[in-house]
Amino acid sequence: MAQTATPTSTPTPSLSSCSITPAVCATGAAEPPSPLGISGGNFNSISVDKSGTVTCCTGTLGAVVMDSSGSSLVLGSSHAFARNGKARVNEEIVQPGLPDLGCWQDPTDTVATLSESSSINFKKGINQFDVALAKIVTTAPNPGGTPTAGIDLTGYIQNVGEIDTTPFPFDSLFDGLPVMKMGRGSCLTQGVIEAWDAAGVVVYPATCNAPGGTALFDHQLLVFGEVPGQTSSAGCSFATLSDSGALVTTRDFTCPQAIGMVFAGSSGTSPDTGGEVVAINPMVSGPDGEVGILEKFKVSLVGQVCTPSPLDVEMGGSSQPYHMSEAMRASVEEVRKIKEAHAHNLLKNSAISAVGIGGGDSPDTAALKVYLSEDTPEIRAEVLREVGNAKVKFRHAARFSAL
């Protein structure tokens, strides 16, 4: 999340082997109305330490949504838009974010004003959302000029286009579902759904005029970065610093459907070690009461209304190729009971980054996925003692940090 101030031009994102090319990776300043998927953050996300070092932060403009009154709002993360819930309503959201201007604060860059945000609980509570909404502003560039919205009201995402107004159904999620995201930090990348209903610990640095701490999250989706055209298990960076707020969609450039929003990723030092596993807030509610962004904040997606072709209908709907079978649902529920009973206790071990539900070794079966930042026989044995006879798949992921 943090970027040390250096008065330079907008940096080019550090592309990883997850990157989809060709893509336009100018993710800094854009003429209004700005597309989504590029730099945007809170006007007050800036701090100065005792030595005089200035640090400022930004995130990504995620999606345009509409509330019940018909107002257009932009979706982003709470830590980028609302300084981890510290910000007040009507604080300015600027495009580009401050790091893209050498931490220079220019109020004329305001594209939205903060409307609502989730606070981050750093104590013993469980978090489900790192989400903020900001009302898009319209300004006249000069006397008599044509009023211009700060952000493209059609919901156009750079390199992606307009999304479907219908989000991807939770019941159609499966382990290995291809996804993509467009963000300020790493441009256009691809990955696959790795786990759902996941719990994990996320570190938030106290910087950029925002409180910090360690927060426990539950009921999240996990994405694994996937190298284009590669079938091995090697991963890559799906999201990096300042990608928070980026919308994760199905990997479909005709009519992408929203799945969730980036807010945290596994830590690392290079494009292909940091952000290999990324946590996203789900867009819609799950079958067991896990609330999604749209329901929680009572908003709807803005974009295009996609109509399946006759062939799509004949094939069962190409945009929704999978529906959870009753056998799979039953297996998921069994694993969910184990996860709910043991995940929070497992996460007390600092070597365990996350615990979620994913596909098993055979069709219509689920398994408990346990992500280890330190993989030793002793730690694996501890996990197996805790969960008993449950089927466990071990994965590697460094500790999660807010992006």
PyMOL commands that set and color helices and strands:
alter all, ss='L'
color gray80, all
select helices_A, chain A and resi 78-81+98-101+107-109+170-172+293-297+310-314+326-346+377-387
alter helices_A, ss='H'
color red, helices_A
select strands_A, chain A and resi 2-4+39-42+46-48+54-57+59-60+63-66+72-76+92-94+110-117+126-127+132-136+138-139+148-149+178-183+187-204+213-225+247-250+258-266+277-282+300-301+352-359+366-372+392-396+400-402
alter strands_A, ss='S'
color yellow, strands_A
deselect
rebuild
show_as cartoon
